[in-house]
């Protein structure tokens, strides 16, 4: 018990910030402060928009950006990561709000935070790198579509219809708009989205999102447009931390959503951190520490009414492009948003919902990397299929199911590709010291096959069962030196084939079984069958001599006269010299 406690304490200590973090933050604070200010300007409309989209309101998005953003910046494993509410998380939260209400979302965030800390202590961060690129691209495309569809009600200026599925909600919103069109809201959303998209092409460093939102707010207030609905009243400051939402009786029903939120937070945060590493030289994140920081962020955010948070790829990219070098920039971003919450809440509350919808529509469009999608589609048919399957599942089902489906499909297709590498080839017998007549006689009664590649469940049945149909021979030699791996299924199929051939009077001999593969063969009894009458050999020449001896005993061939034998290559069975 003491040893286990000591290990856990040491593991936690390794995940906490150290002196090097403080030293790095002092290196160039002016550059990091400027980068943090820029990111805050970009993050403000996104935090408001994602808070509204989640169903908990704009104040929840701001609380998440401030609290989770600050904690993840201090305790996370990346110097450049910026965390907060994201569109991907919103996609998962909408059904939770519909099923369990706002308190359910806060509970889920708290539970997900505990799970993320647990994953960090278990050093699970390294396993996230095994998610295939087509799955990542597919759910990114699916998320972009879902985020865009979520903004349809606000962009059309209609109340958000009831429903969990985004396609159903979108259709109902279109029906409501057809009954009572609101062209003003559409104009605001389209104008903001257009300014962001065109401005990003002309001046990528200018934060057009906040400029477009400010102009839209001023126009709506000056013209007193009643058709444009504002965000509404916001609290001047963060609420006091509270656990009033805690309901221990709901833990069971919220466990599955919490697992989904934790998995998404881990995946998106580590993906974002990897993107940041790729945009810089010399930066490398610690995946376990990143999970730890995101866990603490999600433990704290619900106490202030915030939604679950993750690393945000768009804001992290802005942070890197504006020259950030340390975690001070992300911390500054959270501090600036906190000042806005305390000082400018009345002004923020007047922002039109249609303008925020335009911001998120533009964000969704910019999430789609056409070049990456085209490259993935051209790579292989399997990659294209996985990408499309994951994207459609994200849109029709939800993100967690989509990732699971994508991973299962990727695994199945990868297994198929590996299985197709396995081959069974008939190979000629080496003539060795035999005369032409003897060699021809051997060829009439002995056939040799070489197995190449993996002998496992996805490949064994495909070709080994063909052996059971071999005819007009007395001995089959299986050369197994090139078998890369064997599992229980492959060993069982091999045993079954040997049994069938033996029942037909055909003797099976093997050569070149690797030491590491003997345990699997022994566990299913395959070696016991092969050892009958000494039918297992180390090399192929030995197996051929054993087959010759068997034919002699059967009276098929005359005894081989003693003679000098030439050296033999033990792997190929061919004579040398």
Residue pairs with C-beta under 8 A, 6 or more apart in sequence:
8 121
11 121
12 121
15 75
15 120
15 121
15 288
15 289
15 292
16 75
17 74
17 75
21 326
21 327
24 79
24 325
24 326
24 327
25 32
25 326
25 327
25 328
27 325
27 326
28 325
28 326
29 328
31 323
31 324
31 325
32 324
32 325
32 326
32 328
32 329
32 332
33 328
33 329
33 332
34 322
34 323
35 319
35 322
35 323
35 324
35 329
35 332
36 319
36 324
36 328
36 329
36 330
36 331
36 332
36 333
36 335
36 336
37 332
37 333
37 336
38 207
38 318
38 322
39 82
39 315
39 318
39 319
39 322
39 324
39 329
39 330
39 332
39 333
40 332
40 333
40 334
40 336
40 337
40 340
41 207
41 209
41 210
41 336
42 207
42 209
42 210
42 314
42 315
42 318
43 65
43 69
43 82
43 84
43 312
43 315
43 333
43 337
44 210
44 337
44 340
44 348
45 209
45 210
45 213
45 351
45 355
45 356
45 359
46 61
46 84
46 85
46 209
46 312
46 314
46 315
46 359
46 360
46 363
47 58
47 61
47 62
47 64
47 65
47 84
47 85
47 337
48 58
48 61
48 62
48 231
48 348
48 351
48 356
49 61
49 151
49 356
49 357
49 359
49 360
50 61
50 84
50 85
50 86
50 87
50 89
50 90
50 307
50 360
51 57
51 58
51 59
51 60
51 61
51 62
51 64
51 85
51 307
52 58
52 61
52 154
52 231
52 353
52 356
53 87
53 90
53 94
53 147
53 150
53 151
53 360
54 60
54 61
54 85
54 89
54 90
54 93
54 94
54 97
54 105
54 307
55 93
55 94
55 97
55 98
55 102
55 105
56 93
56 97
56 102
56 105
56 305
56 307
57 232
58 231
58 232
58 234
58 348
58 349
59 234
59 235
59 305
60 85
60 305
60 306
60 307
61 84
61 85
61 306
61 307
62 234
62 337
62 340
62 341
63 238
63 239
63 301
63 304
63 305
63 306
63 341
64 84
64 85
64 301
64 306
64 307
64 308
64 309
65 84
65 85
65 309
65 333
65 334
65 337
66 238
66 304
66 334
66 337
66 338
66 341
67 238
67 297
67 300
67 301
67 303
67 304
67 306
67 334
68 83
68 84
68 297
68 298
68 300
68 301
68 306
68 309
69 82
69 83
69 84
69 297
69 309
69 330
69 331
69 333
69 334
69 337
70 331
70 334
70 335
70 338
71 293
71 296
71 297
71 300
72 81
72 83
72 293
72 294
72 296
72 297
72 309
72 311
72 330
73 81
73 82
73 83
73 293
73 327
73 330
73 331
73 333
73 334
74 293
74 327
74 331
75 289
75 292
75 293
75 296
75 297
76 83
76 269
76 273
76 285
76 289
76 290
76 292
76 293
76 294
76 297
76 311
76 327
76 330
77 125
77 273
77 285
77 286
77 287
77 288
77 289
77 290
77 291
77 292
77 293
78 273
78 276
78 277
78 283
78 285
78 286
78 290
78 311
78 316
78 327
79 283
79 285
79 324
79 325
79 326
79 327
80 273
80 276
80 280
80 283
80 316
80 319
80 320
80 324
80 325
80 327
80 329
80 330
81 269
81 272
81 273
81 276
81 285
81 290
81 311
81 316
81 319
81 327
81 330
82 311
82 312
82 315
82 316
82 318
82 319
82 329
82 330
82 333
83 269
83 293
83 294
83 297
83 309
83 310
83 311
83 312
83 330
84 309
84 312
84 315
85 306
85 307
85 309
85 312
86 268
86 309
86 310
86 312
87 143
87 144
87 146
87 147
87 360
87 363
87 364
87 367
88 139
88 143
88 264
88 268
88 310
88 399
89 261
89 264
89 265
89 268
89 307
89 308
89 309
89 310
90 147
90 150
90 307
91 143
91 146
91 147
91 150
91 166
91 394
91 398
91 399
92 257
92 260
92 261
92 264
92 398
92 399
92 400
93 105
93 108
93 261
93 307
93 308
94 150
94 164
94 166
95 164
95 398
96 104
96 105
96 108
96 257
96 261
97 104
97 105
98 163
98 164
99 164
100 107
100 108
100 250
100 253
100 254
100 257
102 245
103 245
103 247
104 250
104 254
104 257
105 302
105 307
105 308
106 245
106 302
106 305
107 245
107 246
107 247
107 250
107 251
107 254
107 258
107 302
108 254
108 257
108 258
108 261
108 308
109 261
109 298
109 301
109 302
109 306
109 307
109 308
110 246
110 298
110 299
110 302
111 251
111 254
111 255
111 258
111 261
111 262
112 258
112 259
112 261
112 262
112 265
112 298
112 308
113 294
113 295
113 296
113 297
113 298
113 299
113 300
113 301
113 302
114 295
114 299
115 258
115 259
115 262
115 295
116 262
116 265
116 266
116 291
116 292
116 294
116 295
116 298
117 291
117 292
117 295
117 296
117 299
118 295
119 125
119 262
119 266
119 291
119 295
120 288
120 289
120 291
120 292
120 295
121 292
123 288
124 266
124 288
124 291
125 266
125 270
125 286
125 287
125 288
125 289
125 290
125 291
126 287
126 288
128 266
128 267
128 270
128 271
128 287
129 270
129 274
129 287
131 267
131 271
131 403
131 407
132 386
132 406
132 407
132 410
133 376
133 383
134 376
134 382
134 383
134 384
134 386
134 387
134 390
134 406
134 410
135 386
135 387
135 390
135 403
135 406
135 407
135 410
136 271
137 369
137 372
137 373
137 376
137 387
137 390
138 386
138 387
138 388
138 389
138 390
138 391
138 394
138 402
138 406
139 390
139 391
139 394
139 399
139 402
139 403
139 406
140 367
140 368
140 369
141 367
141 368
141 373
141 387
141 391
141 394
142 390
142 391
142 392
142 393
142 394
142 395
142 399
142 402
143 367
143 394
143 399
144 364
144 365
144 367
144 368
145 364
145 391
145 394
145 395
146 166
146 394
146 395
147 360
147 363
147 364
147 367
148 360
148 361
148 364
148 365
149 166
149 167
149 169
149 170
150 166
150 169
150 360
151 189
151 357
151 358
151 360
151 361
151 364
152 169
152 170
152 173
152 174
152 357
153 159
153 160
153 161
153 169
153 170
153 173
154 160
154 185
154 189
154 229
154 353
154 354
154 356
154 357
155 185
155 186
155 189
155 190
155 354
155 357
155 358
155 361
156 173
156 174
156 176
156 177
156 182
156 185
156 186
157 177
157 182
157 184
157 185
157 186
157 227
157 228
157 229
157 354
158 173
158 176
158 177
158 180
158 182
159 176
160 169
160 173
161 168
161 169
161 172
161 173
161 176
162 169
162 172
163 169
163 172
165 396
166 395
167 395
167 396
182 227
184 225
184 227
184 228
184 354
185 227
185 228
185 229
185 352
185 353
185 354
185 357
186 354
188 216
188 220
188 228
188 352
188 354
188 355
188 358
189 354
189 355
189 357
189 358
189 361
190 358
191 212
191 216
191 358
192 209
192 212
192 213
192 216
192 354
192 355
192 357
192 358
192 359
192 362
193 358
193 359
193 361
193 362
193 365
195 208
195 211
195 212
196 208
196 209
196 212
196 358
196 359
196 362
196 363
196 366
197 362
197 365
197 366
199 206
199 208
199 211
199 212
200 208
200 366
204 321
205 321
205 322
209 359
209 362
212 355
212 358
212 359
213 351
213 355
213 356
213 359
216 351
216 352
216 354
216 355
216 358
217 347
217 350
217 351
217 352
217 355
219 225
220 228
220 230
220 350
220 352
220 355
221 350
228 352
228 353
228 354
229 352
229 353
229 354
230 349
230 350
230 351
230 352
230 353
231 348
231 349
231 350
231 351
231 352
231 353
231 356
232 349
233 349
234 341
234 345
234 346
234 348
234 349
235 345
236 341
236 342
236 345
236 346
237 341
237 342
237 345
238 304
238 338
238 341
239 304
239 305
241 300
241 303
241 304
242 303
243 303
245 302
260 398
260 399
260 400
261 308
263 400
263 403
264 310
264 399
264 400
264 403
265 294
265 298
265 308
265 309
265 310
266 291
266 294
267 403
268 310
268 311
268 313
269 290
269 291
269 294
269 310
269 311
270 285
270 287
270 290
270 291
270 311
271 311
271 313
272 310
272 311
272 312
272 313
272 316
273 285
273 287
273 290
273 311
273 316
274 285
275 313
275 316
275 317
276 283
276 285
276 316
276 317
276 319
276 320
277 283
277 284
277 285
279 317
279 320
279 321
280 320
290 311
294 309
294 310
294 311
297 309
298 308
298 309
301 307
301 308
301 309
302 308
314 363
314 366
314 367
315 333
319 329
319 330
319 333
322 329
324 330
340 348
373 387
376 383
376 384
376 387
377 383
377 384
377 387
378 384
382 410
382 413
382 417
385 409
385 413
386 406
386 409
386 410
386 413
389 405
389 406
389 409
390 402
390 403
390 405
390 406
390 409
391 402
393 401
393 402
393 405
393 406
394 402
397 405
415 458
416 458
418 453
418 454
418 458
418 459
419 454
419 456
419 458
419 459
419 462
420 459
421 452
421 453
421 454
422 451
422 452
422 453
422 454
422 455
422 459
422 462
422 463
423 451
423 452
423 453
423 463
424 449
424 450
424 451
424 452
424 463
424 464
424 466
424 467
425 449
425 450
425 452
426 447
426 448
426 449
427 448
427 449
427 450
427 479
428 443
428 448
429 439
429 442
429 443
429 446
429 448
429 544
429 573
430 540
430 541
430 544
430 568
430 572
430 573
430 574
430 575
431 439
431 575
432 439
432 541
432 544
432 565
432 566
432 568
432 575
433 563
433 564
433 565
433 566
433 575
434 442
434 560
438 557
438 560
441 556
441 557
442 544
442 547
442 548
442 551
442 557
444 473
445 473
445 474
445 475
445 551
445 556
445 557
446 473
446 474
446 475
446 476
446 477
446 544
446 547
446 551
447 470
447 473
447 475
447 476
447 477
448 476
448 477
448 478
448 479
448 540
448 544
448 573
449 467
449 476
449 477
449 478
449 479
450 479
450 482
451 478
451 479
451 480
451 482
451 483
452 482
452 483
453 459
453 482
453 483
453 484
454 483
454 484
454 485
454 486
454 490
455 464
455 483
455 485
455 486
455 487
455 490
455 491
455 494
456 485
456 486
456 487
456 489
456 490
457 487
457 489
457 490
459 490
460 489
460 490
460 493
460 494
461 493
464 490
464 493
464 494
464 497
465 493
465 497
467 476
467 497
467 501
468 496
468 497
468 500
468 501
470 476
470 501
470 506
473 506
474 505
474 506
474 507
474 550
474 551
474 554
474 556
475 506
475 507
475 508
475 509
475 547
475 550
475 551
476 501
476 506
476 507
476 508
476 509
477 508
477 509
477 510
477 511
477 540
477 543
477 544
477 547
478 508
478 509
478 510
478 511
479 510
479 511
479 512
479 540
479 543
479 573
480 510
480 511
480 512
480 513
480 514
480 517
481 511
481 512
481 514
481 540
481 571
482 512
483 513
483 514
483 517
485 517
486 494
486 517
486 520
486 521
487 520
488 520
488 523
488 524
490 520
491 520
491 521
491 523
491 524
491 526
492 524
492 526
494 521
494 526
495 524
495 525
495 526
495 529
497 508
498 508
498 526
498 529
498 530
499 529
501 507
501 508
502 508
502 529
502 532
507 533
507 535
507 547
507 550
508 530
508 535
509 530
509 535
509 536
509 537
509 543
509 546
509 547
510 530
510 535
510 536
510 537
510 543
511 536
511 537
511 538
511 539
511 540
511 542
511 543
511 573
512 538
512 539
512 540
512 571
513 521
513 536
518 527
521 527
521 530
522 528
527 536
530 536
534 546
535 546
537 543
537 546
538 570
539 568
539 570
539 571
539 573
540 570
540 571
540 572
540 573
541 568
541 570
541 573
544 573
548 557
548 560
551 557
552 558
552 559
552 560
566 575
566 576
566 577
567 575
567 576
567 577
568 574
568 575
568 576
569 575
569 576
